[in-house]
Amino acid sequence: MHLLFATSIVPDGALASGYEIANAAIIAALRRAGARVTVIGFTWPGKPASDPQNTVVLGA
């Protein structure tokens, strides 16, 4: 199964807020359950996505 996870801020590995921590936890849980997950959303300025191969960055 291939899922698209749409969010306003994609995880960048720093996990500075509860929102980013929750997004990373949800994405990790979906992947552990066997789903292929592509994430779509924005990044903080100057911060790359933590999984660029499976992320579509908007506004880039």
N, C-alpha and C positions, 0 to 999 in steps of 0.2 A: 504494500500500500504506500502511495506517495501522498503526503500531506503538504499543504501550503500553510505556514504559520505567519499570519499578517500581524504586525506590531508597529508601534510608532518608533521605538528604539530597539535596534537589534543588539544582542549581547556582544560586547567587545572584549570580554575576559576580565575586565576590572570589577564589574558588578558593584557599582557604587551606590545603588539605591535598591529599595525593596522591589520596585517594579522590574528592574534588570535581573535581580536574583530570582524572582518568580518566573520571568520569561525563560531564563536559562534552565530552571528546574523543570518546567513544563516541556521544553524542547528535549531535554535529556530523558525524561520519562517516556515521551513518545518514541524516541529512538530505542530505548531499552525494550519497549514493547514490540519492536520489530518494524516500525514505520520508517520510511525514508522521509525526512523532513527538510523542506526548503523554507528558509526564513526570508520574509520581505519586509522592508522598513527603512528607516533613516538611521544614520550613525551620528554620534557626537562629532563635531568638527575635529579633524586630525586623528580620530580613533578608528582603526580598521575593524571590520567584523571579525569575531573570534573564529569563524568557520567560513572563510570567503568562498570555498568551493560550493557551498550549499546555501549561499546568501545572495539575495538580490538587493542591492543598496539603491534606494530611491534618491533622486536629486544629485546623483554623482556624475 
